[in-house]
Structure formats: structure tokens, C-alpha cells
């Protein structure tokens, strides 16, 4: 997410941070680069213009010129203005209503609306401890109702059955009645999408809105459509009183134009951001954290929160005790670390939140993918338990058997064994429980291509809190 923009901005700021003093000329030169980077990221022109004007006003004034570190001061100004464009803070859902609190979902076809209904219901169930019911009022798209039923079963929330022969108004009225009868906290209503905005679609959803009087009306939009996402959201907001926006498919959006344009153009906050296909891949949108990511400073708060939620603490503690007792870190332990990493969204999701990604060579972050980690897991799965516990047993014939069984090459296996040995060294430093030593060990590791791409997962899923 935001890879291209982060790369461009990091390069611009690297040039300027080394200077002892900043003049109006070199500030304007840097801002020209920033402007170009934002336009290439498909940020709306009106947003870019106001952003550059505001940064320029603050940067050329006393705020940067009188600073002991003018380069850093300029970055601070840019970060503050990025946050201001996206909204000063996370805007959570307002569910203070007589149950059931109704959430109406709107959006164009293909934006991921039905999937977002399931993700949001899972989020509310697990993070807010709410009882949730979902219902589909989409009577036009084939299998829309069955899709939502399948997703509701997967995430463990109640599904209210509807029929494509019914009208959306009849479905909504029956769902409300059932939700009240069952004392449901939140009812999420999925609506029909269209390939384009049309009056029939708007009239239908306006009628539903009047009937349901939802406490939240969320517009779901594909982040990969760039500034068009903001323009579409504006068109919906003109016809419907939206309370917020959900950006989907943000993990596939290397530009970031939608995230930077939506709030400014619609005046409505981005409340959630979809970061993958899995049911848990929905995050509250924090403008300050996103601004930090865009500038290559990482997002350790989100990373720590994700580890707290998704890392198996019992297995992490077992590994920590094992290491502390001086027992070896074997390949079975290594495989468990790979699984923990996948649970946290994979290496690309973790790297996206790691500080310093902007300082990597151009294109380095894009070269990292999860396929090498899946390959590693496949190799370990092809070993006997005895071989996993004692990799020194692996002679030529055993290696051939393992690579044939996993569909990999001998060099893949040798690379895995090399990385495992590096991890063992890191774990030895951890023997005394010294987290600082462990992190230093991780920082010095090289990947398969000699870069950050081969950085191993955090041992035990533990993250630094400083």
C-alpha cells in the first residue's frame, strides 16, 4: 500500500534532510517533487493544490527556517498536513441507538461490498463484543444472497434469509422485526450495487434509508480506482446522507490517491480500510498512522496491535521457555514462526508497517512476497520430524527426496537451511531473555538476495514496545 508514493517522497526528503539550512528556493524545489509524486499517485488535483499551498505557507515561514533540524521540521509539517487531509483522528462507528443499531452499506458493483459486510460483522463481533445479524437486500445480482449467507457462516454471525422474489423494502422490514425479536445489537444491511451510478439505484437506496433510518450509512469503494473513488463517493453523498467511507482493496493500491482524496472531496471520514481477502483483513483507518506509513516511517502501533490479536501467545511462550532453557531452535519451530507471520497478513503486510521501508533501495519493498515463505513451509513439511529436529542429518539423498516431495530446488532447501542457522544465532542471543540483543540480531540479517526480503519473522511473535 502506497509503495510508489512512499518511494518518491522518501527520495525527495533524503535529499533535503542532509542540508544544514533550508531556503525558500530548495523548499519550493522539494515541494515541486512532492506535488509531482501526489499527482502520479492519482490524488485529486484540488487536493494536491490545497495540500502544497498549506505546506508551503508553513514551511517557508518561521516554523522550518528557525528549526535546528530544518529537513526534519519540513517532514513534520508534511506529515501534519497529510493527517489533516485524511482527517485528524480515527472516526469510529456510532452505535449508540436503541438495538438493533442499523448499518446500511452502499456502493458500486465490484467494490467488495458483500465481503466488507462480512468483515465488518466479524470486527464488531470480536472487537466490540456485539451480536450481529446480516441481511442482503440485493435482489438483482445472481447468488448475492447465497454469497452473504456463506460469508456469515464463515465469520460466525447470524444471517437473515431473504429471497430475490421479494422487494428490498419487504426484506428490510422483516430483518428489523427479526433482529428486535432476537435482541440483536447490530443489523448490517447489504444493498444492490450497479456498474455505474443511476437514478433507479439512488431512488431505491434513498427509500431504504428512509425506511431503516440507519445510524451509519457507509459507502464502500475500491481504493484502486484512485481519485475516481472520491468522485463516486461525492456523487453518493449528494444523494444519500453518508456517515463514512470504507476503502477496499487497499493492499493492491500502490498509489494511495483514494485515501488522500476521499475525506477532502466528500467531507466524510474514511472509517475502515480493507487490506486483503481474508475475513480479518479490515482495519480502522487512522490518518496519523497512514501518514506515517506514506512517509516511510512505519506503523508500529498497528503492528503491535495485530500481533496481540493474531499471534498464538501460548505457542510463543512455549518457544520463549524452550529458548531460555538453552534448547535449540529447530526447523519445526521455524515453521511455526512462518505460520505466525502468515496469520499477521504475511511479510508484505508486516513490511508495510515497519519503520525504514522508505529508506530501502527503489523497488526493494515490491520484491518481497509471501511465496518464498510458503515455499519454505512446503520444504519443512516434506521432512520427517527427525530431520526437522536435527537438520544436520540432511545428506544428498535426503535433500533430493525433500525437494522432490515439495516441488522445489536444492538451492531453495540450502537457502532455507542457511536462514535457519541465522535464526539459531539470533535465538542464542535471546537465551538470557535479552530482547534488545535479539532485535539487533534481526536487524543484521540478510535475505536470499542479500536484502530485506529474507528477513525472518519475529521469534515468538514478540514485538518491541519501545
N, C-alpha and C positions, 0 to 999 in steps of 0.2 A: 504494500500500500504506500502510495506517494513516492515510490522509488526514484522516478525521474526527477521530480521536484526537489527531493532531498539531495540528490546528487548535484544538481545545478546550484542550489543555494549554498551547499557546503563548500563547493569550489569557489564561489564568489566570496564567501566570508573568510575562507582560508587566506585569500589574497589580502584582505583588508585588516585582519586581526594582527598581522605582524607589524603594522605601521605604528610608529610612536605617536604620531599626530594625524588627525583627520581634517582635511579641508573640505570646503563646500564642493570643490571640483571632484575629489575622489569619492565623497559620499554620493554625489549625483551619478558618478560612473557606476558605483556598486548598485544603486537603485535602478539604473537602466537594465543591468543584468537581472536583477530581481523581477523587474517588470516583464522582461522577455521570458523568464522562467515561468512566471504565473500564466502568461498568455499561452505558452506552449502546453501548460498543464490544463488548458481549456477552462480557465477561470473566466467568468463573465467580464467583459471589458469595463462595465460600470464599476464592478467590484475592484478590479485592478487599479483603476484610476483613483478611486477614493482611498484605497489602501496606500498607494505610493504617495499621494498628497499628504496623508496623515503622518506617515513615517518621515517624509521629507521635512515637514514642519517641526517635528520633534527632534530629528537628527541634526538638522542644521542649526538649531537653537542651542541653548546653554547645556541641555541635558547630556549631549555626547561630547561636545567640544571641551568641556571642563572636567571630563572624567579622566581618572588616572589610566584607565584602560579603554580608550575610545572604541576600539574594534568590538570588544565585549559589550560595551554600552549600546552600540548600534544593533547588535544581535538581540539584546534585551528589548530594545524598542520594537524591532521587527516581531519578536515573539509576542509581545503585549498586544500589538495591533492584529496579529493573526488570531489571537484569542478573542479580541473584540469583534472581529468579522464573524467568527463562528458562534459567538455567544459567550458571555463572561463565565458561565458555570454550567454544569450538567443540569438539564431540566428533566426532572423525574416525572413519572406518571402521577396524575392527581386521581386517586381512587377514593377520595372522601365523598361517598354517596351512599344513600340507602341501598343495600345489596339487592340485586346484583349491580355493581358498577359496570356500565356498558362501554366497551371499546369498539368503535366502528373502524374497519380497515378499508381504505380506498387505494386505488392505483390502477395503472395500465396493465394490460395482459403481458405476462412475461417478466414482470419486475420481481417476482418471487414472493408475492403477497400471501399465498396459501402457506408456503413454507415458513414465512415470517410469523403467521398466526400461531403455528405450532411452536416455533422458537420462543415467542413471547409468552405463550401459555406455560412452557417449561420454566422460563425465567421467573414468572410470577409465582409459580408453584414452589420452586426451590429456594428462590432468594427472598420472597416476601411472604412465604407460607400461606398463600391464598388458595382457596378451592376455585378451580377454573372450569368453565364449560365453553366449548367452541361450537359454532354453527355456521354452515355455509348457506348464504343467500344467493349464490351464483348458480342460476338455473339455465345458463346458456352454454357454458363450456362443458364438453363431454367429460365425464368422470371427475369433475371438480369436487363433488360431494364425497365420492369414494376416496379421493386423494386425501381430503381433510380427515376423514374417518381413520384411514390408515396411519396418518401422522399423529392424530390424537391418541391412538392406541400405543404408538411407539413412545410418546412422551408421558403417558400415564395421566391424561386429563379426560374429563367427561366430554362426550360427543353427543350433540342433539341431532338426531336423524331428520333429514329433510328430503324432499322429493322434487325433481326437476319439473314435475307437472304443477307444483304449487307456485304461487306468486311470492316474490321476495317479502312482501308485507305480511302475508299469512305465516310464512316461515318465522319471521322476526317476532310476531306476536306470540306464536306458540312457544318459541325459545325462551322469551321473557317469562312467560307463565310457568314453564318447567323449571327455570333457574330459581324463581321465587319459591316454588314448591320444595325444591331441594336445598334451599338456603345457600345457594352458590354465591361466593364473594364477587367473582368477575365473570362476565359473559363477553366473549370476543366474537364479533360478527364479521365473517368474511363476505365480501361483496364481489360482484362481477367486474372483471376488467375488460377493457377494449383495446384494440390495436392503436386507436387514436381517440382523442377527446371528441365526443359528440354530444349533442343536446339531449338525445334519448338517455344516454348513460348518466348525464348530470341530473336530469329530471328524476330518474329512478333513485339515485343515491340521496338527492335532496329530500325526497319523500320518506326514504328510510330514516334519514337523520331526524326529520320532524317527528316521526312515529316513535323512534327509540330514545330521543333526547340523550345521546351518549355523553358521558363525562369526558371522554377522549375520542377525538377523530384523527386518526393517524394516516398520513399519506406515505405509501411505500413506493420507493423509486430506486431504479437501478443506477448505482454510482458510476457505472461505466459509460453512461450517456453524457457525462460531463456537465457543461453548463445547461444543456437541454433539460437535465434533471430539475434544475432550479426553475427554468421557464415553465415546465409542465406542472411543477408544484404550485407555482404562482397562479396558473390557469385554474387549478382545482381550488385553490384558496379563494379565488374570486367568486366561485360558485358555491363553496361549502366552507363553513367555519372550522378550518383545520386547527388542531391544537399542537400538532408537531409532525415531524417527518422521521421516517426510518429509511436509512440508506442501506441498500442491499448490495451484495457482490463487491464490497469494498476491497476484498482480498485480491480481486482481479483488476483493480483500478490503480495503475502505476502513476496516474497523473494527479488526481486529487481535486479536479475542478469542481465537482459537485459539492464536496464537503466545504469548500471555501466560498461557494456561491449561494447555496440554498438559504441560509439564515438572512443574508443581506438582501436578497431579492424578494423573499416571501415574508420576512419578519417573523417567521415561525422557527422554533428551535429544532435542531436535529436531536431526537431523544435516544435513538439507538442506531447502531451500525452493525450490519451483518458482515462477518469476517470468514465465512466458509459455508460448506454444505451441511455440516453436522448440526444436530438439534441444539447443541450448546453454543454454537458459533454466533452469538448475538451479545454485543457489549453495550452498556450505557455509553453515550457519547460525551466525553469530557473534553471540551475545547482546549484547556490548558495542556492536557496530555497529548492530544493530537498535534497541537502546535509544536510541542517538544519533539515529537516523532518527525514532523516535517523538517525541522532544523537539524535532524540527525543526533539529537540529544537523548533519544530513547524514551522509554516509559516504564521505569522500574516499578512504579506503584501498581500498574495493571499487571505486570509480570508476576509480582509477588501475590497479588490477589488471585491470579489464575493458578499459581502453584498451590496456594492454600485450598482452593476449591477442588483441583483436579489431580493432585499428586496423592498417591496412596500412602498415607502417613505411617501406617503400620509397617509396610514393606520398607519405607525409608528408614524408620527407626531400627528395624532388624538389620539393615545393611550398616547403619551407623555403629550399632553394637558390635557387629562382626568385625568391622574395620578397627574399632577401638581395642578389641582383644588381640589385634595383630594377625588375624586370619586374612588370607589372600582375597583379592578381588578377582573372581573367576569370570569366565565368559557367560555363565548363567546370570551373574549379577549385571554384567554389561548389557545383556539382552533386556533385563528388567528396566535399566536406565533408558534404553531406546524406546520401550513401551511408554514409560512415564513422559518422555519427550513428545511422543505422538499424542498422548492424552492432552497435552498443553497446546495442541494445534500444529505440532511439527516445527521443524527448525526454522522455516521461513517466518512463521508467526512469532517465534521467540526472538529471532534476529531483528524483526521489525521493531521490537520493544527494547532492544539492547542499546545502551549509550555507545556512541562512537561509530555507528554504522555509516554515518555520513563521511567519516574520515577514511573509509576503505577506498581502494583504487576504484575508478569509474567502472561500473558494471559488475563489481565483485559480488555485491549482495544479490544480484539477479542470477548468479551462477549457482547459488545454494538452493538445493531442492531436497525433498524427503526421499527421493528414490534410492539414494545411496544408503540411507538408514534402513529402508525396507529390505534392501539387498543384504545388508549386514545381518538383519534378523533372520532372513531366509537361510543364510550360511550357517548361523548358530543352530537353527532348527534342524539342519541336516547332520549335526554332530551327535554322537552318543553323549549321555550325561557324563561318562568318564572323561571324554575328550574335552567337554566344556569345563570341567573342574580342573583338568590338568592338560592345558594346550601343548605342553612340551611333548606329548605323545604323538603329535601330528607329524608323521613322516610322509614321504612322497605318495605312497599308495593310499593312505588315509585322506590326504588332501585331494587326490583325484576323485575319490568316492564322494567326498563332501561337495566339491564343485559340480560334479555331475548331478548329484541329488538336488542341488539348489539352483542349477541352471546358470552358474556364474563361472568366472575365470580364476585361474590360480592367482593372478595378481590381485584380484578382489579379496581373496582369502588372506594373502600375505599383508595387504593393506589393513585389513581388519585386525590381524594379529599384532601389527605394529602399533595401531591405535590403542589396542587393549593394553599393551605394555606401557604406553604413555600414561594411560589412565591408572594403571597399577602404581606408577611412580607418584602420581598426584595423591592417590589414596594413602600411600605410605606417609606422606606429609600430613595427612589427616589423622593419623593414628593417635596423636595426642589430643585430638579434638580441635586442632587449630584451623579455624575457618579461613583466616587471612592467608595462611600458607597454601591452603587448597586453592583459593581464588587466584593466587599468584601463579600456581602451577597451571591452572586452566588458561590463564592469560598468555602463557608462553608456548602453548601447544600449537602445532601446525597441522593443517588438514591434508587430505590426499593430494591436493595440488600445491601444497606449501602455503596455504592461506587459511582464511577464517572458515571456509566451507567445511572443514573437517573437524571443527571444534566439537568436542564431546558434550553430552548432556551434563547437567549439574548432578554430581553424585548425590544420590538420595533425594533428589528433587529439592534440596535445600537452597535457599537464596539468601544473599547478604541483606541485612536490614539497615545498612548504613549507606 
